[in-house]
Every structure is written in C-alpha cells, then in structure tokens.
Amino acid sequence: MPTTQAVAIRGYREADKKRREGKEFKQTLSSLNDPLEVGDEVWG
C-alpha cells in the first residue's frame, strides 16, 4: 500500500505533465494559426 505522500506526489506529477502537454498543445495551435493570419494579410 503506497503512502499518502507518495500518492500525492504522483498525482502532482501527473497534473504537472498534463499541464505541460496542454501548454505545448496551445503553442502548436498558435504556430499553426500564424501562417493562416499571414496568408489572410497577403490575400486579403
């Protein structure tokens, strides 16, 4: 049976990992959106 502290640390690490993945996902989305915005300026 893992200790409460070990469970808390694991939960914190999981949450931190998800948060980092979310941040990277947002960066990917914004980098995908940038060329579209540039294209709108060129073609608009």
Residue frames as a rotation matrix with the C-alpha (Angstrom) as fourth column:
MET 1
0.579 0.815 0.000 0.00
0.815 -0.579 0.000 0.00
0.000 0.000 -1.000 0.00
PRO 2
-0.285 -0.717 0.636 1.62
0.661 -0.627 -0.411 3.28
0.694 0.303 0.653 -1.08
THR 3
-0.508 0.053 -0.860 1.80
0.753 -0.457 -0.473 6.06
-0.418 -0.888 0.192 1.44
THR 4
0.594 0.791 -0.148 -0.43
0.660 -0.584 -0.472 9.11
-0.459 0.183 -0.869 1.18
GLN 5
0.261 -0.577 -0.774 2.61
-0.287 -0.812 0.508 11.26
-0.921 0.090 -0.378 0.42
ALA 6
-0.746 -0.552 0.372 3.65
0.135 0.422 0.897 9.02
-0.652 0.719 -0.240 -2.47
VAL 7
-0.088 0.812 0.577 0.12
0.966 0.211 -0.150 9.17
-0.244 0.544 -0.803 -3.90
ALA 8
0.696 0.346 -0.629 0.08
0.298 -0.936 -0.185 12.97
-0.653 -0.059 -0.755 -3.55
ILE 9
-0.197 -0.862 -0.467 3.45
-0.328 -0.391 0.860 13.31
-0.924 0.322 -0.206 -5.29
ARG 10
-0.728 -0.034 0.685 2.34
0.531 0.605 0.594 11.02
-0.435 0.796 -0.422 -8.11
GLY 11
0.319 0.933 0.166 -0.88
0.894 -0.238 -0.379 12.97
-0.314 0.269 -0.910 -8.52
TYR 12
0.515 -0.198 -0.834 1.05
-0.073 -0.979 0.188 16.25
-0.854 -0.036 -0.519 -8.61
ARG 13
-0.594 -0.804 -0.016 3.43
-0.141 0.085 0.986 14.89
-0.792 0.588 -0.163 -11.26
GLU 14
-0.421 0.526 0.739 0.54
0.861 0.489 0.142 13.66
-0.287 0.696 -0.658 -13.39
ALA 15
0.648 0.707 -0.284 -1.18
0.610 -0.705 -0.362 17.04
-0.456 0.062 -0.888 -13.17
ASP 16
0.177 -0.678 -0.713 2.07
-0.281 -0.729 0.624 18.84
-0.943 0.090 -0.320 -13.99
LYS 17
-0.748 -0.444 0.493 2.61
0.268 0.478 0.837 16.58
-0.607 0.758 -0.239 -17.01
LYS 18
0.017 0.848 0.529 -0.92
0.980 0.092 -0.178 17.22
-0.200 0.522 -0.830 -18.28
ARG 19
0.685 0.228 -0.692 -0.48
0.242 -0.967 -0.079 20.96
-0.687 -0.114 -0.718 -17.76
ARG 20
-0.287 -0.882 -0.373 2.81
-0.276 -0.297 0.914 20.95
-0.917 0.366 -0.159 -19.71
GLU 21
-0.669 0.102 0.736 1.22
0.644 0.573 0.507 18.92
-0.370 0.813 -0.449 -22.52
GLY 22
0.440 0.898 0.025 -1.64
0.832 -0.397 -0.387 21.40
-0.337 0.191 -0.922 -22.66
LYS 23
0.426 -0.365 -0.828 0.81
-0.143 -0.931 0.337 24.30
-0.893 -0.025 -0.448 -22.90
GLU 24
-0.691 -0.714 0.108 2.71
-0.054 0.200 0.978 22.60
-0.721 0.670 -0.177 -25.73
PHE 25
-0.293 0.680 0.672 -0.60
0.910 0.415 -0.023 21.87
-0.294 0.604 -0.741 -27.46
LYS 26
0.693 0.553 -0.463 -1.57
0.435 -0.833 -0.344 25.55
-0.576 0.037 -0.817 -27.29
GLN 27
-0.052 -0.798 -0.600 1.84
-0.358 -0.546 0.757 26.55
-0.932 0.254 -0.258 -28.68
THR 28
-0.765 -0.191 0.615 1.34
0.411 0.591 0.694 24.12
-0.496 0.784 -0.374 -31.55
LEU 29
0.215 0.930 0.298 -2.10
0.927 -0.099 -0.362 25.55
-0.307 0.355 -0.883 -32.26
SER 30
0.645 0.015 -0.764 -0.80
0.021 -1.000 -0.003 29.13
-0.764 -0.014 -0.645 -32.25
SER 31
-0.462 -0.861 -0.214 2.08
-0.286 -0.084 0.955 28.19
-0.840 0.502 -0.207 -34.57
LEU 32
-0.557 0.359 0.749 -0.46
0.769 0.564 0.301 26.55
-0.314 0.744 -0.590 -36.90
ASN 33
0.518 0.842 -0.149 -2.61
0.748 -0.531 -0.398 29.69
-0.414 0.095 -0.905 -36.81
ASP 34
0.029 -0.580 -0.814 0.25
0.051 -0.812 0.581 32.09
-0.998 -0.058 0.006 -37.58
PRO 35
-0.884 -0.395 0.252 0.66
0.257 0.043 0.966 31.15
-0.392 0.918 0.063 -41.27
LEU 36
-0.142 0.914 0.381 -3.10
0.988 0.104 0.118 31.48
0.068 0.393 -0.917 -41.74
GLU 37
0.551 0.321 -0.770 -3.04
0.497 -0.867 -0.006 35.02
-0.670 -0.380 -0.638 -40.34
VAL 38
-0.414 -0.777 -0.474 -0.11
-0.079 -0.488 0.869 35.93
-0.907 0.397 0.141 -42.58
GLY 39
-0.779 0.174 0.603 -1.94
0.616 0.397 0.681 34.42
-0.121 0.901 -0.416 -45.53
ASP 40
0.309 0.947 -0.087 -5.02
0.924 -0.320 -0.207 36.50
-0.224 -0.016 -0.974 -44.75
GLU 41
0.281 -0.276 -0.919 -2.90
0.068 -0.950 0.306 39.67
-0.957 -0.148 -0.248 -44.77
VAL 42
-0.754 -0.656 -0.032 -1.33
-0.015 -0.031 0.999 38.73
-0.656 0.755 0.013 -48.10
TRP 43
-0.769 0.474 0.428 -4.52
0.619 0.389 0.683 37.63
0.157 0.790 -0.592 -49.83
GLY 44
0.058 0.863 -0.503 -6.98
0.872 -0.289 -0.395 39.93
-0.486 -0.415 -0.769 -48.06
